[in-house]
Amino acid sequence: MRHFIVLLCTSTLASGHVASNWPPTWSDPDGKFGLTDGWRDAGCIKGTGRSGGDYYLGKDGSESDAKHCIMKWYTNYTFHTGKATLPDNMRTFKVSSSANPWYAPGTAPTHSPCGIDGGNPKGCPPGNPDVFACAGGGRGLGDDGRTLKGNPKPAEWTVGAEEELAYGVEANHGGGYQYRLCPKPANKMDLTEECFQKMPLTLGSKAWVQWHGDKNNRTEFTPLRTTVGTFPAGSQWSRNAIPACLTEIPGAGGVIDYTCSQGKAQFTPPAPGAFGFWGVHNLGTVKLGWGRIHTVSIVDKFTVPDVPPGDYVLGFRYDAEQTSQVWNSCADVRIKSAKNVVV
């Protein structure tokens, strides 16, 4: 299959922003934000505020090249180039372009398996040195996620043990996700999409909505997963469990209602109230739906596969449906053999 990436400068709203938040990722190396409410400030280690779009303000009020923001690592304006293969029951939007990544999970190309800070490594348009010229999506000339320092204390897993994974949403453009592993190379720039594709993880039959970073405040639900029409062939992909808002205004064609003003969802929520478009920054008022999902994480469980003990990179890939974006997060994990566990 032949792939390509198109980078454009556009005024279309294209800020999806989805990220893994457990175990701690390279953009949250110390687990400072994790599953807590704090990470819903987008986890920007540098920069103290937000001024529309993806622009952040420094302490003096000027624009700053904010980095290490959990929600900012992705490839912007990327499409799958073959036929749509997604089963109909995995759709997350009533209306969307069938060229967007989620319609053929895992096939849209990316600039980096760990994402690009701002999504547009070549600028908008390509070659433009102004990092703030990407008016409709992200920022230009950002760092490759593989250049981040990594976790000082990698998550430790044991072969055969049950572990938890979690992700959250800042702006909900639908789609779905996959977690996968790759043996950690000496040089992280040697990490490739092809390596991650060799070791996709299989998640369990149950999942949980977790509120306010509280493990004691969870709602169990049955997630929608598929191995049909996915890439690698037969690998498991999961539908984003948090539906965006739906409008039924005549003539609107069932498209997104950004403010949730009608209180309707694109599909049945996994728990009462667990739907919406805006998260993290809690723009506007909750009753209008702005910030509805800023306290929600989706928790999955899985059994650690029987792989050789050693250091691995956990990759999270999220293919969007309503926009042409693929979001990525990477984290360090250390896998031990069950034979080495002292009982």
KALINWO-V770305 format. One record per residue. RES is the residue in one letter. PHI is phi in whole degrees, 0 to 359 (999 if undefined). Layout:
((RES & PHI) (RES & PHI))
This chain:
((M & 999) (R & 268) (H & 243) (F & 209) (I & 240) (V & 250) (L & 247) (L & 231) (C & 248) (T & 217) (S & 262) (T & 290) (L & 296) (A & 217) (S & 250) (G & 285) (H & 62) (V & 227) (A & 206) (S & 288) (N & 231) (W & 204) (P & 292) (P & 306) (T & 265) (W & 295) (S & 273) (D & 220) (P & 301) (D & 262) (G & 68) (K & 296) (F & 255) (G & 46) (L & 266) (T & 275) (D & 297) (G & 301) (W & 291) (R & 286) (D & 271) (A & 75) (G & 62) (C & 277) (I & 291) (K & 246) (G & 92) (T & 243) (G & 198) (R & 224) (S & 228) (G & 71) (G & 48) (D & 247) (Y & 267) (Y & 244) (L & 256) (G & 279) (K & 298) (D & 272) (G & 91) (S & 273) (E & 293) (S & 234) (D & 277) (A & 298) (K & 230) (H & 60) (C & 272) (I & 309) (M & 271) (K & 249) (W & 252) (Y & 193) (T & 246) (N & 263) (Y & 54) (T & 233) (F & 224) (H & 278) (T & 245) (G & 257) (K & 277) (A & 292) (T & 241) (L & 290) (P & 299) (D & 302) (N & 287) (M & 265) (R & 297) (T & 241) (F & 227) (K & 292) (V & 227) (S & 193) (S & 278) (S & 287) (A & 272) (N & 289) (P & 308) (W & 295) (Y & 289) (A & 218) (P & 308) (G & 91) (T & 259) (A & 295) (P & 287) (T & 232) (H & 283) (S & 204) (P & 290) (C & 248) (G & 85) (I & 242) (D & 295) (G & 97) (G & 85) (N & 231) (P & 294) (K & 262) (G & 91) (C & 227) (P & 291) (P & 311) (G & 100) (N & 286) (P & 283) (D & 281) (V & 291) (F & 257) (A & 269) (C & 273) (A & 302) (G & 255) (G & 182) (G & 75) (R & 219) (G & 261) (L & 60) (G & 282) (D & 289) (D & 281) (G & 302) (R & 287) (T & 271) (L & 293) (K & 291) (G & 99) (N & 267) (P & 295) (K & 232) (P & 300) (A & 299) (E & 247) (W & 240) (T & 240) (V & 308) (G & 89) (A & 276) (E & 267) (E & 231) (E & 247) (L & 229) (A & 208) (Y & 219) (G & 218) (V & 235) (E & 264) (A & 227) (N & 264) (H & 256) (G & 68) (G & 111) (G & 196) (Y & 213) (Q & 213) (Y & 257) (R & 207) (L & 238) (C & 214) (P & 305) (K & 286) (P & 280) (A & 298) (N & 247) (K & 296) (M & 292) (D & 276) (L & 295) (T & 228) (E & 301) (E & 298) (C & 295) (F & 297) (Q & 294) (K & 281) (M & 221) (P & 288) (L & 269) (T & 251) (L & 270) (G & 283) (S & 276) (K & 236) (A & 214) (W & 221) (V & 274) (Q & 248) (W & 258) (H & 57) (G & 65) (D & 254) (K & 296) (N & 269) (N & 238) (R & 236) (T & 239) (E & 282) (F & 210) (T & 262) (P & 284) (L & 259) (R & 230) (T & 213) (T & 241) (V & 263) (G & 72) (T & 253) (F & 227) (P & 302) (A & 305) (G & 84) (S & 283) (Q & 274) (W & 234) (S & 240) (R & 287) (N & 306) (A & 283) (I & 264) (P & 283) (A & 283) (C & 279) (L & 238) (T & 255) (E & 243) (I & 295) (P & 308) (G & 90) (A & 277) (G & 72) (G & 71) (V & 277) (I & 290) (D & 252) (Y & 298) (T & 261) (C & 56) (S & 296) (Q & 263) (G & 68) (K & 247) (A & 243) (Q & 297) (F & 207) (T & 295) (P & 295) (P & 287) (A & 203) (P & 306) (G & 85) (A & 274) (F & 207) (G & 151) (F & 255) (W & 277) (G & 229) (V & 50) (H & 276) (N & 54) (L & 290) (G & 78) (T & 245) (V & 299) (K & 296) (L & 267) (G & 95) (W & 284) (G & 89) (R & 302) (I & 256) (H & 285) (T & 246) (V & 251) (S & 236) (I & 254) (V & 256) (D & 243) (K & 239) (F & 207) (T & 262) (V & 300) (P & 291) (D & 279) (V & 241) (P & 302) (P & 301) (G & 152) (D & 268) (Y & 229) (V & 249) (L & 272) (G & 251) (F & 245) (R & 238) (Y & 235) (D & 266) (A & 280) (E & 259) (Q & 279) (T & 232) (S & 269) (Q & 223) (V & 235) (W & 257) (N & 225) (S & 221) (C & 230) (A & 211) (D & 275) (V & 223) (R & 243) (I & 256) (K & 250) (S & 286) (A & 297) (K & 289) (N & 267) (V & 276) (V & 276) (V & 264))
